[in-house]
């Protein structure tokens, strides 16, 4: 059985927030920050959910 992604809960919260706010990202910044905090706690490739954030960091 695969391990649960450690940041899955935060990713789901972002989706819920975006749906509730007609996909206006600015209304979900607090939830997005929670995901960023979660991603910062784990080594690269530990969380599939965080892979998009890792790519953004490499590009900047």
C-alpha positions as CSV (number, residue, x, y, z in Angstrom):
1,X,0.0,0.0,0.0
2,X,1.5,3.4,-1.0
3,X,2.3,5.9,1.7
4,X,-0.1,8.8,2.0
5,X,1.3,12.1,0.7
6,X,2.2,14.2,3.8
7,X,0.8,17.4,2.2
8,X,-2.3,15.9,0.6
9,X,-4.6,17.5,3.2
10,X,-3.4,21.0,2.4
11,X,-3.7,20.4,-1.4
12,X,-7.3,19.3,-0.9
13,X,-8.0,22.5,1.2
14,X,-6.7,24.6,-1.7
15,X,-9.1,22.9,-4.1
16,X,-12.0,23.4,-1.8
17,X,-11.1,27.1,-1.3
18,X,-10.7,27.7,-5.0
19,X,-14.0,26.1,-5.8
20,X,-15.8,28.0,-3.0
21,X,-14.3,31.3,-4.3
22,X,-14.8,30.9,-8.0
23,X,-11.1,30.2,-8.5
24,X,-9.9,33.6,-7.3
25,X,-6.4,32.7,-6.0
26,X,-6.1,35.9,-3.9
27,X,-8.9,34.7,-1.7
28,X,-7.0,31.5,-0.9
29,X,-3.6,32.8,-0.1
30,X,-3.7,31.6,3.5
31,X,-4.4,28.1,2.4
32,X,-1.7,28.2,-0.2
33,X,0.8,29.4,2.4
34,X,-0.1,26.4,4.5
35,X,0.8,24.1,1.7
36,X,4.1,25.9,1.1
37,X,4.9,25.4,4.8
38,X,4.1,21.8,4.6
39,X,6.3,21.4,1.5
40,X,9.2,23.1,3.2
41,X,9.1,20.4,5.9
42,X,9.8,17.5,3.6
43,X,12.8,16.6,1.4
44,X,12.3,16.9,-2.3
45,X,10.3,14.1,-4.0
46,X,8.8,13.0,-0.6
47,X,5.5,14.7,-1.6
48,X,4.1,14.4,-5.1
49,X,1.8,17.3,-4.2
50,X,4.8,19.6,-3.7
51,X,6.5,18.8,-7.0
52,X,5.0,21.8,-8.7
53,X,6.3,24.1,-6.0
54,X,9.8,22.6,-6.3
55,X,9.9,23.3,-10.0
56,X,8.8,26.9,-9.4
57,X,11.7,27.4,-6.9
58,X,14.3,26.0,-9.4
59,X,13.1,28.4,-12.1
60,X,13.4,31.5,-9.9
